[in-house]
């Protein structure tokens, strides 16, 4: 019996040694999953550094949505890249436009494990960095091409208090909103300060107000399908799930006392308060619905306000009539829907919306309460900042709309923040689970169990 036990013990030690040896090797998702083609989506290999001035044609390798699936993934519960259980049929709003998904293609670096950097000779201060094995999610009308960085146009309505700066880069597609299942980086060399974007099909620029967590070299993911920015003091990196036209923004100078429509500057050499010469919107929009759109999400719909309107503002609070956070621009004048993400599950929110015209804000809509499901989240909703307008810029407020100091949100919270779940970590965990189940099964078999 003792000899038999020693034989079993020897086998067990061999298995444990093998397990330790395997776990000591750094995990490489690319090598384990063979380019990660577990999604059943067509793939195209690109050089890790791709520099060209003409569009990159991927059209011959694009997969299309069929029977509610893209590859092997249901479009209503997509798992890929850094996304988990995402409904691609309900993506909310990007710069006043509603993105759709009808096609997909996976980009594979010619050098496994190395991201794909796309640049052009036409624009020297911009590049796009796409992680290896990232899938493009595009509308059905997409022509299957990616435009390398090119000089863009400043046309369109700038965010309130800004003008569009000199660094304007169009990348991806001028006619379609291209989404990605992992955040990609748009690097603007030599650009510091505020930045913004204009979505394909939109005439309104949107300031990127969310600063990325993490570091400049390794920023934390934004909330899908949104974006965030990071700066190292010299350059700006836009960490984004979508490609469009990006630009630097320049703060507009405050009007002085000689400006048309301004009234009475202070006497005795004092500094006059900045004035706003834009007319208020023609009335308040009607907030029609606020519906839980999935875990930690709420979709708002409203009717259009009467002109003049350049954009819409959303605010919310945790008690009726007391707004705490605001997003100063959720889309242009034709926007009538917006999905708010990164809300805390089980918390009741009170939303309202109003139209803006340049620096002037119109009256607020009615207020609707909604309670989303999902995990607890400690931070404000994606794109929202403290204050009714979510901004510290000088903007005309309707009478009675400013919250009291006691209504301002605390900097502390007992809620636990939630980050997007990594598909790689999920797959790795699945492998480890299967591996250890095999080990335990083997050990049990040695003892006849």
Secondary structure per residue as TSV (DSSP state, phi and psi in degrees):
chain	resnum	aa	ss	phi	psi
A	1	X	-	360.0	-40.4
A	2	X	H	-63.4	-39.6
A	3	X	H	-65.4	-42.2
A	4	X	H	-62.3	-40.8
A	5	X	H	-63.6	-39.4
A	6	X	H	-64.0	-35.9
A	7	X	H	-64.6	-44.9
A	8	X	H	-61.4	-41.8
A	9	X	H	-62.3	-40.4
A	10	X	H	-60.9	-43.9
A	11	X	H	-62.9	-41.3
A	12	X	H	-62.3	-43.7
A	13	X	H	-63.1	-37.6
A	14	X	H	-63.1	-43.8
A	15	X	H	-64.0	-43.1
A	16	X	H	-63.5	-41.5
A	17	X	H	-61.4	-42.2
A	18	X	H	-63.7	-40.3
A	19	X	H	-63.0	-46.1
A	20	X	H	-61.9	-39.1
A	21	X	H	-63.7	-41.7
A	22	X	H	-66.9	-44.5
A	23	X	H	-69.0	-20.2
A	24	X	T	-75.6	-15.7
A	25	X	S	-84.2	128.7
A	26	X	-	-56.1	137.2
A	27	X	-	-77.2	131.4
A	28	X	-	-124.6	106.1
A	29	X	H	-57.9	-37.1
A	30	X	H	-63.8	-43.9
A	31	X	H	-71.5	-35.5
A	32	X	H	-73.3	-41.1
A	33	X	H	-100.8	9.0
A	34	X	T	54.9	64.1
A	35	X	T	71.0	8.4
A	36	X	T	69.6	24.4
A	37	X	T	-81.5	50.3
A	38	X	T	-85.3	-4.8
A	39	X	S	-90.6	-11.0
A	40	X	-	69.7	23.7
A	41	X	-	-105.3	138.5
A	42	X	-	-57.9	149.5
A	43	X	E	-127.8	151.5
A	44	X	E	-128.5	133.4
A	45	X	E	-91.2	128.9
A	46	X	E	-122.0	150.2
A	47	X	-	-60.7	144.5
A	48	X	S	-60.7	-26.3
A	49	X	E	-124.9	110.5
A	50	X	E	-116.0	114.0
A	51	X	E	-120.8	113.4
A	52	X	-	-157.8	158.0
A	53	X	S	-98.7	-17.5
A	54	X	S	-96.5	158.8
A	55	X	-	-58.3	145.5
A	56	X	E	-87.9	117.9
A	57	X	E	-92.1	113.9
A	58	X	-	-112.9	6.6
A	59	X	G	-60.4	-29.6
A	60	X	G	-75.2	-9.9
A	61	X	G	-121.1	18.3
A	62	X	-	-85.8	133.9
A	63	X	E	-90.4	150.4
A	64	X	E	-119.6	156.8
A	65	X	-	-69.3	130.1
A	66	X	B	-141.0	130.3
A	67	X	T	54.3	36.9
A	68	X	T	79.0	8.3
A	69	X	E	-123.1	148.0
A	70	X	E	-115.6	108.7
A	71	X	T	66.2	-126.3
A	72	X	T	-97.4	3.8
A	73	X	E	-101.9	129.2
A	74	X	E	-65.2	137.0
A	75	X	T	-68.4	-18.1
A	76	X	T	-89.4	-7.2
A	77	X	S	-150.8	65.8
A	78	X	E	-76.2	130.9
A	79	X	E	-121.3	110.9
A	80	X	E	-172.4	152.2
A	81	X	T	59.5	-123.6
A	82	X	T	-101.7	11.7
A	83	X	E	-100.4	142.7
A	84	X	E	-134.5	121.9
A	85	X	E	54.6	48.2
A	86	X	E	-96.2	131.9
A	87	X	-	-84.5	105.0
A	88	X	T	-77.8	-2.6
A	89	X	T	-94.4	-2.8
A	90	X	-	-141.5	75.8
A	91	X	-	-100.2	1.2
A	92	X	-	77.2	-138.1
A	93	X	-	-132.1	132.8
A	94	X	B	-123.2	105.4
A	95	X	T	59.1	35.2
A	96	X	T	88.4	-1.4
A	97	X	B	-114.6	147.2
A	98	X	-	-100.2	110.0
A	99	X	-	-74.0	151.0
A	100	X	-	-130.7	161.8
A	101	X	-	-127.4	120.5
A	102	X	-	-133.4	-11.1
A	103	X	E	-140.2	160.3
A	104	X	E	-156.7	151.6
A	105	X	E	-155.1	140.2
A	106	X	E	-96.8	133.4
A	107	X	E	-97.6	124.6
A	108	X	E	-117.0	128.0
A	109	X	E	-72.3	142.1
A	110	X	S	-66.9	-17.9
A	111	X	S	-114.2	103.0
A	112	X	T	-51.8	134.5
A	113	X	T	86.8	-10.3
A	114	X	-	-104.2	132.3
A	115	X	-	-67.2	165.2
A	116	X	E	-97.0	122.4
A	117	X	E	-106.3	121.7
A	118	X	E	-110.1	126.9
A	119	X	E	-139.4	174.9
A	120	X	-	-145.3	163.6
A	121	X	S	-82.4	-11.3
A	122	X	S	-79.1	-29.4
A	123	X	-	-128.4	115.2
A	124	X	T	-87.3	-15.8
A	125	X	T	-108.6	20.7
A	126	X	E	-143.5	143.6
A	127	X	E	-150.1	161.8
A	128	X	E	-122.3	130.1
A	129	X	E	-115.6	118.3
A	130	X	E	-114.7	122.7
A	131	X	-	-58.7	146.7
A	132	X	T	-57.5	143.9
A	133	X	T	63.9	37.7
A	134	X	E	-95.0	135.9
A	135	X	E	-100.6	129.8
A	136	X	E	-82.1	132.1
A	137	X	E	-115.7	112.5
A	138	X	E	-128.6	161.0
A	139	X	-	-70.0	163.8
A	140	X	T	-62.7	-26.6
A	141	X	T	-84.1	-1.8
A	142	X	-	-60.9	137.5
A	143	X	-	-83.8	0.4
A	144	X	S	83.9	15.3
A	145	X	E	-117.3	151.3
A	146	X	E	-115.5	126.6
A	147	X	E	-87.3	120.7
A	148	X	E	-62.1	165.8
A	149	X	E	-51.2	130.7
A	150	X	E	-141.0	159.0
A	151	X	E	-65.1	129.5
A	152	X	-	-102.7	177.9
A	153	X	-	-104.5	147.3
A	154	X	-	-88.4	3.2
A	155	X	-	-61.0	150.0
A	156	X	S	118.7	171.2
A	157	X	B	-85.4	120.0
A	158	X	-	-73.8	155.7
A	159	X	-	-59.4	152.6
A	160	X	T	-54.7	128.0
A	161	X	T	86.7	4.8
A	162	X	E	-134.0	160.7
A	163	X	E	-121.2	157.7
A	164	X	E	-79.1	128.2
A	165	X	E	-79.3	-167.1
A	166	X	E	-82.5	-20.0
A	167	X	E	-95.0	101.1
A	168	X	E	-125.9	120.5
A	169	X	E	-126.8	123.3
A	170	X	E	-100.3	131.2
A	171	X	E	-150.1	144.2
A	172	X	E	101.6	-86.6
A	173	X	-	-157.7	137.7
A	174	X	S	-85.4	-10.7
A	175	X	S	-118.2	-8.5
A	176	X	S	-141.1	145.4
A	177	X	-	-84.5	115.3
A	178	X	E	-96.6	123.0
A	179	X	E	-102.3	160.1
A	180	X	E	-133.8	146.0
A	181	X	E	-87.9	4.3
A	182	X	E	-135.5	148.1
A	183	X	E	-63.4	137.3
A	184	X	E	-112.4	167.1
A	185	X	E	-115.0	128.4
A	186	X	E	-105.2	112.5
A	187	X	E	-101.0	120.3
A	188	X	E	-106.6	101.0
A	189	X	T	-71.9	132.7
A	190	X	T	79.9	6.1
A	191	X	-	-103.9	126.2
A	192	X	-	-129.6	162.7
A	193	X	S	92.0	-170.0
A	194	X	-	-62.4	147.8
A	195	X	E	-135.3	162.6
A	196	X	E	-153.6	-178.7
A	197	X	E	-145.1	160.6
A	198	X	E	-129.9	115.8
A	199	X	-	-70.8	150.4
A	200	X	T	-57.1	130.9
A	201	X	T	90.2	-4.5
A	202	X	-	-108.3	156.7
A	203	X	-	-112.3	9.3
A	204	X	B	-116.6	131.4
A	205	X	-	-84.4	144.8
A	206	X	E	-124.0	126.8
A	207	X	E	-72.0	136.6
A	208	X	-	-85.7	106.7
A	209	X	-	-100.3	-12.9
A	210	X	-	-88.3	119.7
A	211	X	B	-83.9	137.1
A	212	X	-	-69.4	144.7
A	213	X	S	-78.7	-177.0
A	214	X	B	74.7	-148.2
A	215	X	-	-116.5	170.2
A	216	X	S	-61.9	-41.0
A	217	X	T	-70.2	-31.4
A	218	X	T	-139.8	76.1
A	219	X	B	-73.2	152.5
A	220	X	-	-73.5	149.7
A	221	X	-	-66.0	143.1
A	222	X	-	-76.5	179.3
A	223	X	S	-80.8	127.8
A	224	X	T	-65.1	136.4
A	225	X	T	-101.0	36.9
A	226	X	-	-90.1	-154.3
A	227	X	E	-154.4	163.4
A	228	X	E	-147.4	170.8
A	229	X	E	-126.5	156.0
A	230	X	E	-146.0	144.9
A	231	X	E	-134.4	144.1
A	232	X	-	-103.8	13.5
A	233	X	S	92.5	-14.3
A	234	X	S	-122.7	-43.4
A	235	X	-	-122.9	163.7
A	236	X	E	-122.2	134.5
A	237	X	E	-113.4	125.9
A	238	X	E	-101.3	113.8
A	239	X	E	-95.1	109.1
A	240	X	E	-141.1	151.1
A	241	X	E	-93.9	2.6
A	242	X	E	-142.2	153.3
A	243	X	E	-110.4	144.7
A	244	X	-	-167.6	-150.0
A	245	X	E	-99.8	127.1
A	246	X	E	-116.5	153.9
A	247	X	E	-157.0	156.0
A	248	X	E	-78.3	150.8
A	249	X	E	-116.8	144.1
A	250	X	E	-117.9	125.8
A	251	X	E	-62.5	130.9
A	252	X	-	-72.4	141.3
A	253	X	-	-68.7	141.7
A	254	X	-	-66.1	144.3
A	255	X	-	-66.4	140.1
A	256	X	-	-96.0	-178.5
A	257	X	T	-67.5	-16.3
A	258	X	T	-89.3	-4.7
A	259	X	S	-67.7	148.1
A	260	X	T	-62.1	131.7
A	261	X	T	89.5	-10.2
A	262	X	-	-80.7	153.9
A	263	X	-	-126.6	143.3
A	264	X	-	27.3	90.0
A	265	X	-	-68.5	164.7
A	266	X	-	-71.5	150.4
A	267	X	S	-91.2	172.7
A	268	X	T	70.9	26.3
A	269	X	T	82.5	4.2
A	270	X	-	-69.4	164.6
A	271	X	-	-88.4	127.5
A	272	X	-	-77.9	150.2
A	273	X	-	-71.5	144.5
A	274	X	-	-59.2	142.8
A	275	X	-	-114.9	160.6
A	276	X	-	-119.6	125.1
A	277	X	-	-103.9	4.8
A	278	X	S	-82.2	143.4
A	279	X	-	-73.5	150.2
A	280	X	-	-72.4	156.8
A	281	X	-	-60.0	157.2
A	282	X	S	-70.7	-6.5
A	283	X	S	165.4	-179.8
A	284	X	-	-88.7	141.4
A	285	X	-	-72.6	162.3
A	286	X	-	-101.5	121.0
A	287	X	E	-76.5	112.5
A	288	X	E	-86.8	-36.8
A	289	X	E	-159.0	155.5
A	290	X	E	-139.5	107.6
A	291	X	E	-122.7	134.8
A	292	X	E	-62.2	120.6
A	293	X	E	-104.9	13.2
A	294	X	E	137.8	-179.1
A	295	X	T	-56.1	122.9
A	296	X	T	64.8	23.9
A	297	X	E	-131.9	148.6
A	298	X	E	-137.9	133.0
A	299	X	E	-105.5	125.7
A	300	X	E	-104.3	140.0
A	301	X	E	-129.7	145.0
A	302	X	E	-148.6	164.9
A	303	X	-	-88.1	156.0
A	304	X	-	-70.9	145.8
A	305	X	-	-85.3	160.6
A	306	X	-	-74.5	146.7
A	307	X	S	-60.5	156.1
A	308	X	S	-82.8	131.4
A	309	X	-	-137.1	132.8
A	310	X	S	-114.4	-22.7
A	311	X	E	-165.2	175.1
A	312	X	E	-125.1	148.1
A	313	X	E	-119.3	136.7
A	314	X	E	-118.6	138.0
A	315	X	E	-131.4	157.7
A	316	X	E	-148.5	157.7
A	317	X	E	-140.0	-178.8
A	318	X	S	-106.1	-4.0
A	319	X	S	-136.4	153.7
A	320	X	T	-59.5	135.4
A	321	X	T	73.9	9.6
A	322	X	-	-128.8	81.6
A	323	X	-	-67.4	136.3
A	324	X	-	-114.2	-33.0
A	325	X	E	-129.7	150.5
A	326	X	E	-143.6	153.4
A	327	X	E	-115.4	113.8
A	328	X	S	-72.3	-10.9
A	329	X	-	-160.9	102.3
A	330	X	S	-101.5	4.0
A	331	X	S	153.0	168.4
A	332	X	-	-73.8	-170.9
A	333	X	T	-63.6	-23.0
A	334	X	T	-93.7	4.2
A	335	X	-	-73.2	130.6
A	336	X	-	-133.0	11.6
A	337	X	E	-154.5	147.0
A	338	X	E	-156.8	135.6
A	339	X	E	-102.3	121.9
A	340	X	E	-93.5	124.6
A	341	X	-	-109.6	173.4
A	342	X	S	61.9	33.7
A	343	X	-	-84.7	159.4
A	344	X	-	-89.4	125.4
A	345	X	T	-62.7	140.1
A	346	X	T	82.2	2.5
A	347	X	-	-103.2	136.7
A	348	X	E	-87.3	126.4
A	349	X	E	-113.5	146.6
A	350	X	E	-116.8	110.0
A	351	X	E	-105.4	150.5
A	352	X	E	-152.4	163.4
A	353	X	E	-137.8	154.2
A	354	X	E	-149.0	161.3
A	355	X	E	-91.7	148.9
A	356	X	E	-124.1	152.5
A	357	X	E	-132.1	99.4
A	358	X	T	62.2	-120.9
A	359	X	T	-92.6	2.5
A	360	X	E	-108.1	136.4
A	361	X	E	-107.4	139.2
A	362	X	E	-87.5	-176.4
A	363	X	E	-70.6	153.9
A	364	X	E	-79.0	156.5
A	365	X	-	-76.4	-177.2
A	366	X	-	-64.1	166.3
A	367	X	-	-110.3	138.5
A	368	X	E	-127.1	135.5
A	369	X	E	-95.5	142.7
A	370	X	E	-150.8	147.5
A	371	X	E	-127.1	100.8
A	372	X	-	-75.0	158.2
A	373	X	-	-90.1	175.5
A	374	X	S	121.2	-174.9
A	375	X	-	-77.9	163.9
A	376	X	-	-72.1	140.8
A	377	X	-	-132.1	133.2
A	378	X	-	-90.4	-24.0
A	379	X	S	-92.6	163.4
A	380	X	-	-61.2	163.2
A	381	X	-	-57.6	151.9
A	382	X	T	-57.5	126.9
A	383	X	T	86.8	-2.1
A	384	X	-	-105.7	142.6
A	385	X	E	-128.8	161.0
A	386	X	E	-57.7	143.5
A	387	X	S	108.7	155.2
A	388	X	S	-58.4	-39.7
A	389	X	S	-93.6	-9.5
A	390	X	S	67.4	27.3
A	391	X	-	-156.0	152.7
A	392	X	-	-100.4	2.9
A	393	X	S	-69.9	154.6
A	394	X	-	-74.5	112.2
A	395	X	-	-135.2	140.1
A	396	X	B	-67.3	123.3
A	397	X	-	-101.8	139.0
A	398	X	-	-62.7	153.7
A	399	X	T	-59.3	136.5
A	400	X	T	80.6	6.2
A	401	X	-	-94.8	-11.3
A	402	X	S	-79.1	128.9
A	403	X	-	-74.3	151.7
A	404	X	-	-72.3	161.7
A	405	X	G	-59.1	-34.0
A	406	X	G	-69.5	-17.3
A	407	X	G	-86.1	-8.5
A	408	X	S	-68.3	145.1
A	409	X	-	-68.8	146.3
A	410	X	-	-73.1	153.8
A	411	X	S	-80.3	-9.6
A	412	X	-	-111.2	153.8
A	413	X	-	-152.8	147.4
A	414	X	S	-90.2	-1.3
A	415	X	S	-77.9	156.4
A	416	X	-	-102.1	128.1
A	417	X	-	-74.3	158.0
A	418	X	-	-131.1	132.9
A	419	X	-	-108.8	155.8
A	420	X	-	-56.8	139.7
A	421	X	-	-77.0	136.6
A	422	X	-	-85.2	127.2
A	423	X	H	-64.9	-36.7
A	424	X	H	-60.5	-44.2
A	425	X	H	-66.0	-34.9
A	426	X	H	-65.2	-44.0
A	427	X	H	-65.8	-41.8
A	428	X	H	-62.0	-43.0
A	429	X	H	-61.6	-36.5
A	430	X	H	-64.6	-40.2
A	431	X	H	-63.5	-45.3
A	432	X	H	-62.6	-41.3
A	433	X	H	-61.0	-45.2
A	434	X	H	-64.2	-39.3
A	435	X	H	-63.6	-46.2
A	436	X	H	-72.4	-30.6
A	437	X	H	-62.4	-37.5
A	438	X	H	-63.6	-43.4
A	439	X	H	-62.8	-47.3
A	440	X	H	-65.6	-35.8
A	441	X	H	-65.0	-39.4
A	442	X	H	-65.2	-44.2
A	443	X	H	-63.9	-41.0
A	444	X	H	-62.4	-36.6
A	445	X	H	-66.5	-27.8
A	446	X	H	-65.2	-27.2
A	447	X	T	-104.8	14.7
A	448	X	T	73.1	27.4
A	449	X	-	-106.5	360.0
